[in-house]
Amino acid sequence: MLAAQEWHFWIAPLLTAGGVGLVLATLVGYFVKVVLPRYQRR
C-alpha cells in the first residue's frame, strides 16, 4: 500500500510540463494562424 501512494511524485512533473506545453503550443498556434495574418509583412 505504501508503494501505491508514491507513483504520483514522479509523474506529476511530467503531467505539469505536458499541460504547460499544451497551453503554450495553443497560444503560439493561435498567434501564428490568427494574429500574424492580420499584420502581413510588407
PDB file of N, CA, C and O in Angstrom:
ATOM      1  N   MET A   1       0.818  -1.197   0.000  1.00  0.00           N
ATOM      2  CA  MET A   1       0.000   0.000   0.000  1.00  0.00           C
ATOM      3  C   MET A   1       0.864   1.263   0.000  1.00  0.00           C
ATOM      4  O   MET A   1       0.491   2.268  -0.606  1.00  0.00           O
ATOM      5  N   LEU A   2       1.998   1.219   0.666  1.00  0.00           N
ATOM      6  CA  LEU A   2       2.877   2.393   0.664  1.00  0.00           C
ATOM      7  C   LEU A   2       3.387   2.714  -0.733  1.00  0.00           C
ATOM      8  O   LEU A   2       3.405   3.880  -1.126  1.00  0.00           O
ATOM      9  N   ALA A   3       3.797   1.714  -1.482  1.00  0.00           N
ATOM     10  CA  ALA A   3       4.333   1.948  -2.819  1.00  0.00           C
ATOM     11  C   ALA A   3       3.265   2.487  -3.758  1.00  0.00           C
ATOM     12  O   ALA A   3       3.583   3.215  -4.699  1.00  0.00           O
ATOM     13  N   ALA A   4       2.023   2.149  -3.522  1.00  0.00           N
ATOM     14  CA  ALA A   4       0.944   2.600  -4.398  1.00  0.00           C
ATOM     15  C   ALA A   4       0.691   4.094  -4.256  1.00  0.00           C
ATOM     16  O   ALA A   4       0.136   4.710  -5.166  1.00  0.00           O
ATOM     17  N   GLN A   5       1.079   4.680  -3.156  1.00  0.00           N
ATOM     18  CA  GLN A   5       0.833   6.108  -2.953  1.00  0.00           C
ATOM     19  C   GLN A   5       1.955   6.984  -3.495  1.00  0.00           C
ATOM     20  O   GLN A   5       1.798   8.204  -3.543  1.00  0.00           O
ATOM     21  N   GLU A   6       3.072   6.409  -3.902  1.00  0.00           N
ATOM     22  CA  GLU A   6       4.214   7.231  -4.312  1.00  0.00           C
ATOM     23  C   GLU A   6       4.348   7.418  -5.818  1.00  0.00           C
ATOM     24  O   GLU A   6       5.258   8.117  -6.263  1.00  0.00           O
ATOM     25  N   TRP A   7       3.476   6.821  -6.606  1.00  0.00           N
ATOM     26  CA  TRP A   7       3.641   6.910  -8.049  1.00  0.00           C
ATOM     27  C   TRP A   7       3.463   8.329  -8.571  1.00  0.00           C
ATOM     28  O   TRP A   7       4.084   8.700  -9.567  1.00  0.00           O
ATOM     29  N   HIS A   8       2.637   9.114  -7.926  1.00  0.00           N
ATOM     30  CA  HIS A   8       2.345  10.441  -8.457  1.00  0.00           C
ATOM     31  C   HIS A   8       3.490  11.425  -8.280  1.00  0.00           C
ATOM     32  O   HIS A   8       3.493  12.476  -8.921  1.00  0.00           O
ATOM     33  N   PHE A   9       4.456  11.118  -7.435  1.00  0.00           N
ATOM     34  CA  PHE A   9       5.550  12.061  -7.217  1.00  0.00           C
ATOM     35  C   PHE A   9       6.424  12.203  -8.455  1.00  0.00           C
ATOM     36  O   PHE A   9       6.934  13.291  -8.725  1.00  0.00           O
ATOM     37  N   TRP A  10       6.606  11.129  -9.209  1.00  0.00           N
ATOM     38  CA  TRP A  10       7.444  11.242 -10.405  1.00  0.00           C
ATOM     39  C   TRP A  10       6.643  11.591 -11.646  1.00  0.00           C
ATOM     40  O   TRP A  10       7.201  12.132 -12.601  1.00  0.00           O
ATOM     41  N   ILE A  11       5.344  11.293 -11.660  1.00  0.00           N
ATOM     42  CA  ILE A  11       4.556  11.575 -12.861  1.00  0.00           C
ATOM     43  C   ILE A  11       3.973  12.992 -12.839  1.00  0.00           C
ATOM     44  O   ILE A  11       3.637  13.525 -13.897  1.00  0.00           O
ATOM     45  N   ALA A  12       3.849  13.599 -11.694  1.00  0.00           N
ATOM     46  CA  ALA A  12       3.281  14.949 -11.611  1.00  0.00           C
ATOM     47  C   ALA A  12       4.093  15.972 -12.411  1.00  0.00           C
ATOM     48  O   ALA A  12       3.491  16.765 -13.137  1.00  0.00           O
ATOM     49  N   PRO A  13       5.429  15.996 -12.317  1.00  0.00           N
ATOM     50  CA  PRO A  13       6.177  16.964 -13.144  1.00  0.00           C
ATOM     51  C   PRO A  13       5.990  16.718 -14.644  1.00  0.00           C
ATOM     52  O   PRO A  13       5.956  17.667 -15.428  1.00  0.00           O
ATOM     53  N   LEU A  14       5.872  15.454 -15.042  1.00  0.00           N
ATOM     54  CA  LEU A  14       5.656  15.162 -16.459  1.00  0.00           C
ATOM     55  C   LEU A  14       4.294  15.675 -16.924  1.00  0.00           C
ATOM     56  O   LEU A  14       4.185  16.269 -17.997  1.00  0.00           O
ATOM     57  N   LEU A  15       3.269  15.448 -16.125  1.00  0.00           N
ATOM     58  CA  LEU A  15       1.934  15.927 -16.494  1.00  0.00           C
ATOM     59  C   LEU A  15       1.870  17.452 -16.480  1.00  0.00           C
ATOM     60  O   LEU A  15       1.223  18.053 -17.337  1.00  0.00           O
ATOM     61  N   THR A  16       2.526  18.070 -15.529  1.00  0.00           N
ATOM     62  CA  THR A  16       2.548  19.532 -15.461  1.00  0.00           C
ATOM     63  C   THR A  16       3.273  20.117 -16.670  1.00  0.00           C
ATOM     64  O   THR A  16       2.794  21.066 -17.290  1.00  0.00           O
ATOM     65  N   ALA A  17       4.428  19.548 -16.999  1.00  0.00           N
ATOM     66  CA  ALA A  17       5.183  20.030 -18.167  1.00  0.00           C
ATOM     67  C   ALA A  17       4.373  19.836 -19.443  1.00  0.00           C
ATOM     68  O   ALA A  17       4.374  20.699 -20.321  1.00  0.00           O
ATOM     69  N   GLY A  18       3.688  18.709 -19.546  1.00  0.00           N
ATOM     70  CA  GLY A  18       2.852  18.483 -20.724  1.00  0.00           C
ATOM     71  C   GLY A  18       1.696  19.468 -20.812  1.00  0.00           C
ATOM     72  O   GLY A  18       1.369  19.952 -21.896  1.00  0.00           O
ATOM     73  N   GLY A  19       1.078  19.763 -19.677  1.00  0.00           N
ATOM     74  CA  GLY A  19      -0.018  20.732 -19.665  1.00  0.00           C
ATOM     75  C   GLY A  19       0.437  22.131 -20.027  1.00  0.00           C
ATOM     76  O   GLY A  19      -0.224  22.828 -20.797  1.00  0.00           O
ATOM     77  N   VAL A  20       1.565  22.540 -19.472  1.00  0.00           N
ATOM     78  CA  VAL A  20       2.111  23.867 -19.787  1.00  0.00           C
ATOM     79  C   VAL A  20       2.513  23.925 -21.253  1.00  0.00           C
ATOM     80  O   VAL A  20       2.272  24.927 -21.926  1.00  0.00           O
ATOM     81  N   GLY A  21       3.120  22.861 -21.748  1.00  0.00           N
ATOM     82  CA  GLY A  21       3.499  22.808 -23.160  1.00  0.00           C
ATOM     83  C   GLY A  21       2.290  22.891 -24.083  1.00  0.00           C
ATOM     84  O   GLY A  21       2.338  23.546 -25.123  1.00  0.00           O
ATOM     85  N   LEU A  22       1.208  22.225 -23.698  1.00  0.00           N
ATOM     86  CA  LEU A  22      -0.015  22.267 -24.498  1.00  0.00           C
ATOM     87  C   LEU A  22      -0.598  23.674 -24.551  1.00  0.00           C
ATOM     88  O   LEU A  22      -1.024  24.134 -25.610  1.00  0.00           O
ATOM     89  N   VAL A  23      -0.618  24.354 -23.415  1.00  0.00           N
ATOM     90  CA  VAL A  23      -1.132  25.728 -23.376  1.00  0.00           C
ATOM     91  C   VAL A  23      -0.259  26.652 -24.210  1.00  0.00           C
ATOM     92  O   VAL A  23      -0.778  27.475 -24.964  1.00  0.00           O
ATOM     93  N   LEU A  24       1.058  26.528 -24.087  1.00  0.00           N
ATOM     94  CA  LEU A  24       1.966  27.371 -24.870  1.00  0.00           C
ATOM     95  C   LEU A  24       1.828  27.095 -26.364  1.00  0.00           C
ATOM     96  O   LEU A  24       1.812  28.027 -27.168  1.00  0.00           O
ATOM     97  N   ALA A  25       1.729  25.828 -26.736  1.00  0.00           N
ATOM     98  CA  ALA A  25       1.573  25.489 -28.149  1.00  0.00           C
ATOM     99  C   ALA A  25       0.262  26.044 -28.699  1.00  0.00           C
ATOM    100  O   ALA A  25       0.216  26.503 -29.841  1.00  0.00           O
ATOM    101  N   THR A  26      -0.794  26.008 -27.904  1.00  0.00           N
ATOM    102  CA  THR A  26      -2.073  26.559 -28.339  1.00  0.00           C
ATOM    103  C   THR A  26      -1.978  28.071 -28.538  1.00  0.00           C
ATOM    104  O   THR A  26      -2.479  28.605 -29.528  1.00  0.00           O
ATOM    105  N   LEU A  27      -1.334  28.754 -27.599  1.00  0.00           N
ATOM    106  CA  LEU A  27      -1.192  30.209 -27.723  1.00  0.00           C
ATOM    107  C   LEU A  27      -0.332  30.589 -28.922  1.00  0.00           C
ATOM    108  O   LEU A  27      -0.674  31.512 -29.662  1.00  0.00           O
ATOM    109  N   VAL A  28       0.771  29.892 -29.117  1.00  0.00           N
ATOM    110  CA  VAL A  28       1.646  30.184 -30.262  1.00  0.00           C
ATOM    111  C   VAL A  28       0.928  29.880 -31.562  1.00  0.00           C
ATOM    112  O   VAL A  28       1.026  30.652 -32.515  1.00  0.00           O
ATOM    113  N   GLY A  29       0.207  28.770 -31.619  1.00  0.00           N
ATOM    114  CA  GLY A  29      -0.550  28.433 -32.827  1.00  0.00           C
ATOM    115  C   GLY A  29      -1.617  29.466 -33.144  1.00  0.00           C
ATOM    116  O   GLY A  29      -1.801  29.830 -34.305  1.00  0.00           O
ATOM    117  N   TYR A  30      -2.317  29.940 -32.133  1.00  0.00           N
ATOM    118  CA  TYR A  30      -3.315  30.997 -32.334  1.00  0.00           C
ATOM    119  C   TYR A  30      -2.657  32.269 -32.853  1.00  0.00           C
ATOM    120  O   TYR A  30      -3.158  32.903 -33.782  1.00  0.00           O
ATOM    121  N   PHE A  31      -1.536  32.634 -32.248  1.00  0.00           N
ATOM    122  CA  PHE A  31      -0.841  33.853 -32.666  1.00  0.00           C
ATOM    123  C   PHE A  31      -0.389  33.748 -34.116  1.00  0.00           C
ATOM    124  O   PHE A  31      -0.544  34.695 -34.887  1.00  0.00           O
ATOM    125  N   VAL A  32       0.170  32.598 -34.490  1.00  0.00           N
ATOM    126  CA  VAL A  32       0.698  32.431 -35.846  1.00  0.00           C
ATOM    127  C   VAL A  32      -0.427  32.362 -36.872  1.00  0.00           C
ATOM    128  O   VAL A  32      -0.305  32.941 -37.951  1.00  0.00           O
ATOM    129  N   LYS A  33      -1.510  31.673 -36.563  1.00  0.00           N
ATOM    130  CA  LYS A  33      -2.566  31.467 -37.553  1.00  0.00           C
ATOM    131  C   LYS A  33      -3.593  32.596 -37.598  1.00  0.00           C
ATOM    132  O   LYS A  33      -4.211  32.812 -38.641  1.00  0.00           O
ATOM    133  N   VAL A  34      -3.794  33.321 -36.496  1.00  0.00           N
ATOM    134  CA  VAL A  34      -4.866  34.320 -36.455  1.00  0.00           C
ATOM    135  C   VAL A  34      -4.313  35.738 -36.426  1.00  0.00           C
ATOM    136  O   VAL A  34      -4.778  36.592 -37.182  1.00  0.00           O
ATOM    137  N   VAL A  35      -3.343  36.004 -35.580  1.00  0.00           N
ATOM    138  CA  VAL A  35      -2.877  37.380 -35.382  1.00  0.00           C
ATOM    139  C   VAL A  35      -1.905  37.815 -36.473  1.00  0.00           C
ATOM    140  O   VAL A  35      -2.045  38.908 -37.022  1.00  0.00           O
ATOM    141  N   LEU A  36      -0.927  36.981 -36.792  1.00  0.00           N
ATOM    142  CA  LEU A  36       0.071  37.385 -37.782  1.00  0.00           C
ATOM    143  C   LEU A  36      -0.501  37.665 -39.178  1.00  0.00           C
ATOM    144  O   LEU A  36      -0.049  38.608 -39.827  1.00  0.00           O
ATOM    145  N   PRO A  37      -1.467  36.891 -39.662  1.00  0.00           N
ATOM    146  CA  PRO A  37      -2.014  37.233 -40.989  1.00  0.00           C
ATOM    147  C   PRO A  37      -2.674  38.605 -41.045  1.00  0.00           C
ATOM    148  O   PRO A  37      -2.778  39.182 -42.127  1.00  0.00           O
ATOM    149  N   ARG A  38      -3.116  39.135 -39.933  1.00  0.00           N
ATOM    150  CA  ARG A  38      -3.707  40.476 -39.940  1.00  0.00           C
ATOM    151  C   ARG A  38      -2.653  41.537 -40.237  1.00  0.00           C
ATOM    152  O   ARG A  38      -2.948  42.561 -40.854  1.00  0.00           O
ATOM    153  N   TYR A  39      -1.429  41.286 -39.796  1.00  0.00           N
ATOM    154  CA  TYR A  39      -0.340  42.241 -39.969  1.00  0.00           C
ATOM    155  C   TYR A  39       0.708  41.615 -40.883  1.00  0.00           C
ATOM    156  O   TYR A  39       1.783  41.216 -40.434  1.00  0.00           O
ATOM    157  N   GLN A  40       0.379  41.534 -42.162  1.00  0.00           N
ATOM    158  CA  GLN A  40       1.292  40.887 -43.094  1.00  0.00           C
ATOM    159  C   GLN A  40       2.538  41.718 -43.274  1.00  0.00           C
ATOM    160  O   GLN A  40       2.534  42.942 -43.146  1.00  0.00           O
ATOM    161  N   ARG A  41       3.623  40.992 -43.580  1.00  0.00           N
ATOM    162  CA  ARG A  41       4.894  41.697 -43.825  1.00  0.00           C
ATOM    163  C   ARG A  41       4.829  42.464 -45.130  1.00  0.00           C
ATOM    164  O   ARG A  41       4.178  42.049 -46.088  1.00  0.00           O
ATOM    165  N   ARG A  42       5.507  43.573 -45.144  1.00  0.00           N
ATOM    166  CA  ARG A  42       5.489  44.414 -46.349  1.00  0.00           C
ATOM    167  C   ARG A  42       6.661  44.112 -47.241  1.00  0.00           C
ATOM    168  O   ARG A  42       6.806  44.725 -48.298  1.00  0.00           O
TER     169      ARG A  42
END
